[in-house]
Amino acid sequence: MPERTEIASLGEFGFIRRLTQTFSNKNSSTIKGVGDDAAVLSYDGKQTLVTTDLLLEGIHFDLIYTPLKHLGYKAAVVNFSDIYAMNGTPKQLTVSLGISKRFSVEDIDTLYEGLHLACEQYGVDLVGGDTSASVTGLLLSLTCIGEAEKESVVYRNMAKENDLICVSGDLGAAYMGLQLLEREKVVFAGNPEMQPDFSGKDYLLERQLKPEARKDIIELLREKQIIPTSMIDISDGLSSELLHLCTQSHTGCRIYEDRIPIDYQTAVMAEEFNMNLVTAALNGGEDYELLFTMPMSMHEVIDSLEGVTLIGYMTRAELGCRLITRDEQEFDLKAQGWSMEKAINELKNQ
């Protein structure tokens, strides 16, 4: 039996010390991190960016197939992604937990191993948080603080007619990874002797359980001295995020089905589930890729950006937001959005 230490045996401050003792500060803007009534941060005339996420067990994650270390990593990374989507750099993170009695100290240690790995990978300082008892399972509330030069911050509302629409990476893989995990969960519930079949599906599982924020794309844009006209990260699906950009920028758009980047494993899994591949890419969510717009004059520059795909362009608002299919039909984009509850219900209804 693995060692199990009751959280109450450490006391609140002993517990916090245990969770945070491996974190060290990396940023000069962190004057004081964990250990006082508040963190102390200093910025030299830069714009401060703040984002927060609330994650609830059974709503945002399922611990039947989500390892705690992966959960910690993902919870941090999705916050970092929001800062990158503003063309900023994440610097500090606070983590608050609601913990039920079924979790031991070692369980939360494992969660924090994932948080620590994410902070090390992205150069972010853990500077505080809180813990509380919970009667409904595990709850995580994370706040990320970032910085950016004033002239470099990118908003959602600055896209213009004829701007080109770009997306990083590929879409739909995280959603298909969730479908795979949910299927194997159902199989296991019916026959606990059955082992899950994940052969050849590593990429889909990683995109769902351990996504990455696109720090590399932001660094590439900075290297090329490119500032997008608008940007957002794809957490709720391409359709929803594109409609956010269009609504806030007062534009319409045209995107092309045959330009949407989709990985081979995603296509194979969609066929196995008898699902529409483009629908999964448009509405799947949790890809955490960057969706951004650029002036038409930068077409050749965009073509040279590794890991970036040009998928369409902005139009006048009155022309609406449309998907152009391979056979040149046009359909309205709909903000169907992503939620675990919706995804699971779709799987049960198949």
N, C-alpha and C positions, 0 to 999 in steps of 0.2 A: 504493500500500500504506500502511495506517495505521502510525504509529510503533509499534514494539514494543521495550520495555525489559525485559531479563531481571531478575527480582526479585533474583537474587544480586548484581547489579551495584550495588545500593544498600546492601547489608548490612542486618542485622536492624533496627538503630535508625534508619537512614535511611529504611527502608521504613515503619516505624511512624510516623515524623515526617511522611512524605508523606501517609499515609492519614488522620492525625488533625489536621493543621494547620488545616483549615477549621472544626473544631468549637470552639465557645466555650461557656463555662459560663453557665447562665441561672438556676440555683437557689442560694439562699444556703446551703443545706445541703451544697453541694459545696465543701469546703474545698480539696481537692487532687484534680485529675483525672488525666489521662494524664501520664506523665513520671517517676514514682517507683516504688518497689517495691509500693506499694499506694495505692488511692484513699483519701482521708480525707473522711468524711461526718459531718455533725452534725445531729441531730434534737432539737428542743426538746420532749421529752415525748410525741412522737407515736409511733404504731405504725409499725414498719418492715416493709414487704412485699417479699418476694424471690421471683422466679420465673425459671425457666431453661428453655431449649429447645435441643435438638440436632437439626440438619438435615443430612441426608446426601444427596448427589447420587445419583439413581437410586432413592432410597427416598422422600424427601420433595419432591423437585423434579426436573424434567427440563429441562436447559439447551437442548434442541432447540427448545423453544418458550417458555422462561422467560428474558426479558432479564435480564442481571445487575443492572441498576439496579432493576428491579421486584423481583428476589429480595431485594436489600438492604432495600428499603422494607418488603416483606412480612415478612421475618424480624424486623425491629424491631417492627412493628405488632402481630404476634401475641403478642409478649411484653407490650406495653403493654395489650393486651386482657385479659390475665390479671390485671393490677393493677386495671384498671377493674372487673373482675368481683368484686373484693373491696371495691368502693366506695372505692377508693384513687386516688391520683394518681401516675403514673410520674414518676420524677425522674432516675434515672441508669441507664446501660446499659453493660455490658461486652460486647465482641465478640471471640471467638477463632476463628481460621481454620486449617483444614488445607488446603494448596494444592498441587496437583500441578504438574508441570513444564509442562503445556500452557497454563497461565495466565500471562499477562504482567502487568507492573506496571499497564499501561493497563486490563486486564481488571478487576483488583481496584480500581483507581480508580473504575471504573464502578459496581462493587458498592457502594463507599463513598459514591458520589453518592446512591444510594438510601437508605442508612443515614442520611446527613446530612439529606436531605429529610425523612425520618420524624422525626428528632430535632428539626428546626426546626418541623415541623408540630405536634408534640405537646409541645414545650417540655421536652425531655429532654436531659440532658448525657451525652456519651460520656466515660467515666472510666477506661477501661482495656481489657485483653484480652491476647491472646497469638497468635502465629503459629507454624505448624509445617509441615514438608513432609508431603505425603500421597502415597501410591501408589494411592489408590482414587478420585481425583477431588477434588471440593470438599466441605469440611465446614465448617459454621458452628455455633458454640456461643455462645448469647447469654444473658446474665443481666440482668434488669431489677430495679431497686430502686425501691420506691415508698413513699409514706407515707399515713397516714390518722389522723384523730382516733380515739382508743380507742373511743369510743361509736358511731362511724360504720362500723366495719368490719363487712362482711356476710359470713357464712359459708354453707356449703351445708347446715348441719344444724339450722337454726332454723325451718324451715317448720312450720306447724301445720295440723291438719285444718280444712277450709273456707277456707284461704287461697286467694286467686285466683292463677292462673298467667298470667304475662304474657311476651311476647316482643317485642323490638324489630325493626324493619325487616321483611325478608321472607326466606324460606328456600328453599334448593335451587338458587339461582342459581350459586354457586361450583362446585357439583358438575356442573351442566350446562355450565358454562364449561370444566371439565376434559374432559368428554365430547367437546365440540366440538374442543378442541385435540388430543386423542388421535386423533379421526377424521381431522383434516387431516394429522396426522403420518403416519398409515398411508397416506393418499392420496399424500402427497409421496414416501414411501419407494417406492411403486410407480411413480410417474411424477414425477420431479424437475422436469419442465417445468410441472406443474400448480401454479397459485398458489392459496393457501388462500382459501376463501370465508367471510369473516367479516361480510358485510354484514348490518346490522340486529342484530348480536350484541354490540355494544359493552359493554352492561351486564354480560352474562355473563362476558366476558373480563376486565373490570375487577374483578368480584367474585372471580375466581380468581387473577388475577395481581397485583392491587393492592388488596387489601381494606383497610377502615378499621376501627379500633377505635372503639367507640361512646362516645367522650368526650362527645359532645353529649347522649346520654341520661343519663349520670351527672351532667352539669351541670344538666340539666333537673330531675332528681330532687332535687338539692341546692337548686335555686332554689325548688322547691315544698316543701322541708323534708321530703322523703320518704326514709325508710330502709327498703328491702325487708327482708322476714324471711329470705330466702335468695336466693342469686344464683350464676350460673355463666355462662361464655361458651360459645357453641356452636361447638366446634371439631370434635367427632366426630359431630355430628348431634343433632337435637332429642331423639330417643328415648333415646339414650345419656345425654345430659346430664340429662334429666328423671328418668331412673332413678337417676342419681347423687344428685340432690336428694332423691328419695323414700327411697332406701336410708339416706342419712345423717341425714335428718330423721325416719325411722321413720314414713313416711306412704305412702298409695297416691295415685292421681290419676285424674282423668278429663279428657281433652282431646278437643276436637271437630274432626273433619276439616274442616268448613266454616268454621272459625275460623282455620285455619293460614294465615298471610299468604304469598302466592306471587305473584311478579311475572309480568306477561304474557309477557315474553321467555322466562322459565323454562318456562311452560306450553307455549309454541309449540315450544321445543326438545325437551321431553319427548315431545310428540306426534310430532315428526320422528324421534326415536330409538325410538319405540314403547315408551316406558318409563312406568311408573306414576308419576304426578306426586306423589302423596302420599308414596310410598315414597322418592322423591328428596328431598323436603322433610324427611322424618323421619330419614333415614339418610345424606344426602349429605355433610354436614360442611363445614368450612372457611368457614362463613358469618360467624363471629366476631360474631354478634349476642348480645345479652344476654337470658338467660332468668332471670326472677326471680318471686318470690311476694310478695303483699301481703295484708293483712287484708281480710276480706270487707267491712268497714265503709268501705273506700276505693274501692268500686266506681265511684262517680261521679267521683272524682278520676282514676282510671285512664282512664275514658272521655274525659277532657279532655287526656290526654297525647299530643301529636303524635308519631307514629312508634312508638307502643306498641299492641299488640293483646292483648286478653284472650282466651285460648284454652282455659281450663278451670279446674279447682279441685282442691285437695288433699282426700283422703279418709282414712279409717282405713286403716292398713297392710294389714289382713286383706282389704280389698276389692280389692287389687291395683292394677296400673297399666294403664289401658285407654284405647283409642282408640274414640270413638263416631263411626261413619260417618254419611254424609248420610242413609242409610235406617235409622239408629238401631240398627245392629248394633254389637256390642262385640267388640274384638279386643285381646289382650294386646300391650303394647308390648315390643319386644325390643331389646336393646342390640347391634345389629349393628355400630355404629361405622363409622368411615371410615378407609380407608387408600388410598394411591395404587395399591398393588399390587392391592387388591381392585377398585378402580374400573377399572383397565386390563383386568383379567381379565374383568370384566363386559362391557366393550366388545368384547373379542375374541370372546366367546362369543355375541354377538348375531348 
